[in-house]
Amino acid sequence: MARNKYPEETINQILTVALNLFIQKGYEQTSIQDIINELGGLTKGAIYHHFKSKEEIMLAVTDQLFKGVDEMLSGVRDDNGLNGLEKLRKISRVALDNPAQNEMASAAPNLLRNPKLLAAQIENIIEKAVPIYIQPIIEQGVRDGSIRTDYPRELSEVLMVLTNIWLNPGVIPASPEVVLRKLRLFDEILKGLGLDLFDEQMFQRYEGWLRLSTREVRIEN
């Protein structure tokens, strides 16, 4: 096979096709062969030259969709015009309004059936999101009085793990009604821990996102 002079273009082509298929068919129902069939002449060898598995493709798709998230989080963290609580509320609003979030809600696999993807998400939470973004914001909130806690690191982990795992229908499939009940309980837990994060407008936004993210989820009783 001739050497590819434009590997970045090939990678972007693979990721674009894969994302479209994940949205249309779902992650589990999309095979490597499906992706090859939509690539207009690229071979299986070309795909495996860049990605070792479908899981790697999904991780790369996720990274591409959320490449602006780090910039957003850094911008909010470093905004001198907001106190700690206001920063957390802004992050929640921006995350729910992020078009990439909606695309991922349609494309994301059931993470319980894809443990490598779930492990990668947990690793990102613990090693990146918490220490780099969320914990510094909560520590600021403690200093400025908008957040009350003696455990900023632990509260940061609780906030991120429960939000991204327990409340995520891609991990624990549930109807919007069930997840909203969990969200109400989560709000009570956070208030008990000194963090008054949600208002009624936030609940409404979250409900809208949930109805999108669970529309393809099959609830098994």
N, C-alpha and C positions, 0 to 999 in steps of 0.2 A: 504494500500500500504506500502511496506517495506520502512524503512528509507534509503535514498540514502547516501551511505558512501562517494561518490565522487561528491559533488554538482558542483564543478568547472568544472569537465569533462562534466557533463550534460549541463551546461551553454554553454561551448565552442561548444559542439555538436549542440545545438539549434542554436547558432549564425552562425556556419559554414553552416548548412543546409539552414537557412533563407537567408543568403547572396547569396548563389548559386541560390536560387529560385527568389530572388529579381532581380538578374542579368538576369536570363533566362526568367522570366515572367513579370517582373516589379513589383513594390511595390503594386500598386492598385489591380493588378490581382492575387496576392498571398494571400491566406487565411490562417488562423491558421490551418485549416484542412489540407491544402497542406503541411505545415511544419510538422504536426504530421505524415502524410503519409510517409514522407521521413526519419523519425527518428528511424525506426527499432524497434518498440516495446514500445517506450515512450508514455505515455498517455497524454490526454489533461490536466489532473490534474497536471502532472509533469511540463508541460510548464507553467501553471498558478501559480504554486508554486514559480516560479522564475520571471515571467513577467506577468503583469496585462493586457497587450494589445499588439497588433501588433505594435503600435507606440513605446511602450517601447522596443520591440525587435529591431526595426529600430534604435532607439537611442543607444542601446547597441552595435549594429553592427557598427555604426558610430564611437563610442568611441574606439572600438577594432581596427578598420582600422586605425584610426588616433592617436593611443596611442604614436607613435613616434614623432608626430608633436610638442608637447610641448618641447621635448628635442631639436628638430631642431631649434625652435624659440628661445629658451634660448641660444643655442650655437651661433646663429647669433647675437642676441642682445648683448652677452657678448664678441664677437670677437673684440679684441683691434686693430686688423690690418685693420679694415674697418671703413670708415666714415659712417654717418647716411644714406646718399643716397645709398651708395654701399650695405648697409645692407638690405634696402627695396628691391633693385633690386635682391639681392641674394634670399630673401624670395620668391619673385615672381617666379624666375626661379625654385627653389627647389619645390615649390608647384605644378607647372605645370608638373614637371618631376616625381612627386610622384606617384608610381603605385597605391596607395590607392585612389588617386584622380580619376584615370581612372576607377577603380572598382566602386566607388561611382557614377560616371557619368552614368554608365549603370544601377545601382541599385536604384538610388534615386527616390523618388516619386515626383509628382507635389506638391510643398509645398503650393501653394495657396489652394489646396484641403485637406491639412493636417495641419491645423493652429497650432496644438500643436507642431509639428516638426518645423514649421517656427518660432514660438515664442521662442522655445529652441535655435534655431540658432541665433536669434537676441539677446537673453539674453547672450549667450556665447560671441558674438561680443562686446557688451557694457560693460559687467562685467569682462571679462577675457582678450580677445585678445587685446582690445584697451589699457586698463591701464597697463597691465603686459608686453606686448611686443611692440606694435606699437608706442604708445605715447613716451615711453622712447627713442626709436630709433629716432623719429622725433625731440625730444628735443635735442638729441645729434647732429643731423644734423644742427639744428639751431646754436648750440654752435660752431661747426667746420666749418660752412659756406656753407655746401653742400645743405642745405635746407633753403629756405627763407619763414618764416611765423611768424606772431605774435599770431597765434592760434593753437598751437600744438595739444591740446586735440580735438578741433573741426575738424582739418584737419585729425587727426587719425580716427575719427568717419566717416567723409565723405569718406575717402579711403576705410574703411572696409565695410560700409553699401552699398555703390554703387557697390563695387566689388562683394560682396556676395549676394546682393539682386537684384539690378537693372540690373547688367550684368550677373546674373545667370539664364540660360535657364530653370533650375529646378523650378524657381519662376515665371519668366515671359517668357513663351515659345516663342521662336523666332528662325529663321534660322541662321546659322553661318554668313551669309552675313549681316543680320540685327544687330546681336550682335557686329560684327566687326565695323560697322558704329558707334554704341554706344561707343565702345571702343576708336575709334578715337576722338570722342567728349569728352570722359572722359579724354583722354590724354591732350586735349586742356584746359579743366577745371583745371586739376591738374597743368599744367604749369602756368596758370593764378594765381593759389594759391601758386606758388613758389616751385612746386615739379615736376621735370623733370624725371619721373619714367621709361617711356617706350622707347625702341629703336626698330628698325625694326626687329631685331632677336626676340625680345619679342613678337611683333605682330604675327610673323610666328608661334612661339610656341603656343601662345594663340589660333590661328586659328586651329592648329592641335588638341588641346584639345577640342575646340568647336565642331569640326566635329564629335568627339567621343561622347561628352555629349549630342548632339542634334540628334543623329541618330535615337533614339527611340521616340523623341518628336513629337507629332502631332501638326502641326501648324494650328490653327483655325483662319480664317479670319472673 
